[in-house]
Amino acid sequence: MPASLLDKCTGQPMLLWDILPAEQKKKIEAFVVDHLENQDGAPQLDNIGMTKFRYDETDRNGSFRLHFYINRRFCCSDTESSRSDYLDFHFSYEQETVRATATYLDWNVL
C-alpha cells in the first residue's frame, strides 16, 4: 500500500476496507464469529464500516475502528436478531505494508 493511499484513509477510512483482499476480509469475519460464545443462528457479519482512522507518520503506526453488525437467523423459529459491535485495530506501516492487530471480546451481559 503506497503511503499516498494510506494518507487518503485519514479522510476516507472505508478505503482501507475496500482495498483489503477478500481473503483477509474473510479471515477477519471468521475471527469474530469464532470468538462468539453463542454460535446459534449461524452468525454473520454485515454492514461493515471503518471509523476513527489515525496515523502517525513519525512513528509509522496508527489505529482504526472496524464496526459491524452480527446478524443471526434462526430458521426453526423464523426469527432474526442483530447487534452492533466493533474491533479496535492498531497497525504499523513499513515497506508499504500495513500490519494490523486486534483482540475481540464478546460482550454478553447476563
C-alpha positions in Angstrom: 0.0 0.0 0.0 1.6 3.3 -1.1 1.9 6.0 1.5 -0.3 8.3 -0.5 -3.1 5.8 -0.3 -2.6 5.4 3.4 -2.9 9.2 3.7 -6.2 9.1 1.9 -7.6 6.7 4.5 -7.5 9.5 7.1 -10.3 11.3 5.3 -11.9 8.1 3.9 -11.4 5.2 6.4 -13.5 2.8 4.3 -10.9 3.0 1.6 -8.8 0.6 3.6 -11.6 -1.9 3.9 -12.4 -1.5 0.2 -8.8 -2.4 -0.9 -8.4 -5.2 1.5 -8.2 -8.6 -0.3 -11.3 -10.7 0.0 -9.2 -13.4 1.7 -8.3 -11.0 4.5 -11.9 -9.8 4.9 -13.0 -13.4 5.4 -10.3 -14.0 8.0 -11.4 -11.0 10.0 -15.1 -12.1 9.8 -14.2 -15.7 10.8 -12.0 -14.4 13.7 -15.0 -12.5 15.1 -17.5 -15.4 14.6 -15.1 -17.9 16.1 -14.9 -15.8 19.2 -18.6 -15.6 19.8 -19.7 -17.6 22.8 -23.1 -18.3 21.2 -23.0 -19.8 17.7 -26.8 -20.2 17.4 -28.4 -18.7 14.4 -25.3 -19.0 12.1 -23.9 -15.6 13.0 -22.6 -13.5 10.1 -21.1 -10.0 9.9 -22.9 -7.3 7.9 -22.8 -3.5 7.4 -19.1 -3.3 8.0 -17.6 0.1 8.3 -14.4 1.9 9.4 -14.1 5.0 11.6 -11.6 6.7 13.8 -8.6 6.2 11.4 -5.5 7.7 12.8 -1.9 7.5 11.5 1.3 9.0 13.0 3.8 9.4 10.1 6.7 9.8 12.5 6.1 6.6 14.5 4.7 4.9 11.4 1.8 3.4 13.3 -1.9 4.1 13.8 -5.3 2.7 14.7 -8.8 2.4 13.3 -12.2 1.0 14.4 -14.0 -1.7 12.4 -17.6 -1.7 13.3 -20.2 -4.2 12.1 -23.5 -5.9 12.9 -23.6 -9.6 14.0 -26.7 -11.0 12.3 -28.3 -14.3 13.1 -31.2 -16.1 11.5 -33.0 -18.8 13.5 -34.6 -20.9 10.8 -36.6 -23.2 13.1 -38.5 -20.2 14.6 -38.2 -17.9 11.5 -36.7 -15.1 13.6 -33.7 -12.9 13.2 -31.5 -10.9 15.5 -28.8 -8.3 15.1 -26.5 -6.4 17.3 -23.7 -3.9 16.6 -20.1 -4.4 17.8 -16.6 -3.4 16.8 -12.9 -4.2 16.8 -10.2 -1.6 17.5 -7.1 -2.3 15.4 -3.6 -1.0 16.0 -1.3 -1.1 13.0 2.3 -0.5 11.9 3.3 0.7 8.4 6.6 -0.5 7.0 7.8 -1.0 3.4 4.4 -0.2 2.1 2.8 -2.9 4.2 0.1 -2.4 6.9 0.2 -4.9 9.7 -2.9 -4.6 11.9 -3.8 -6.5 15.1 -6.9 -6.5 17.2 -8.5 -8.5 20.0 -12.2 -9.3 20.3 -14.3 -9.5 23.4 -17.8 -10.9 23.0 -19.8 -8.5 25.2 -22.5 -10.7 26.8 -24.3 -9.3 29.8 -26.1 -12.0 31.8 
